[in-house]
Amino acid sequence: MDNADLRYEWYPAKGDEISLAVFVKNFNDPIEWTYTVAGGTDLVYSYQNADRAISLGLELDVRKNLGFIGLKDFTLLFNGSLIKSRVFFEDGSRQKNRPMQGQSPYLVNCGIFYEHKGWEATVLYNRIGKRLIGVGRSLGTTGDQSVNIPDSYEMPRNALDLSCARTFGKWRVRLGVKDVLAEKVVFKQFNDVTLADGTQRSVQEVTRSYRPGRSFSLSASYKF
């Protein structure tokens, strides 16, 4: 893999940091999770190498105390990325050039941190863009119909975590709640089909969905 990046960093005040980076990654024979033929006819998910792939991105990191708006006990953290990826195949391959498996087109992570007189609190937010999880496969043509197994995608989802801690001398008590929103994890397949009357339509199907559920934690620690 060849990798190059260019980063600009700025430190406007003590403890503050802002950085902006652009990067490019070039992959040879990237390994992906895809449908393959087993036993001559059976189709199973397995690992397979593509010919090559490239990933271009822009990333912003921010750490900023909010004292400039009168909230000196609060700090903002932000990390966001925009990523364009492409996988390339040899001429004659049944697979078409497409985004890399597992690569989201964007990522967002941000948080607010509070600290004052033994109290600490954190709010964290995360979101990923629609990403290719399982690569489909073209099975060729049967009669006058193209037969395809569509790509499988994990759909965007919002995640929110909360935590609060209090220090009493050498004791520290912490309460946390993970995945407050408890949104569903959803996987979909998308395909363009030709109907009997010759018209074309894009269809989508949910192949899997579940709720991971919220989790709660309570801990106490003592510093010797």
Secondary structure by P-SEA (a helix, b strand, c coil): ccccbbbbbbbccccbbbbbbbbbbbbcccccbbbbbccccbbbbbbbbcccccccbbbbbbbbbccccccccbbbbbbbbbbbbbbbbccccccccccccccccbbbbbbbbbbcccbbbbbbbbbbcccccbbbbbccccccbbbbbbbbbbcbbbbbbbbbbbbcccbbbbbbbcccccccccccccccccccccbbbbbbbbcccccccbbbbbbccccc
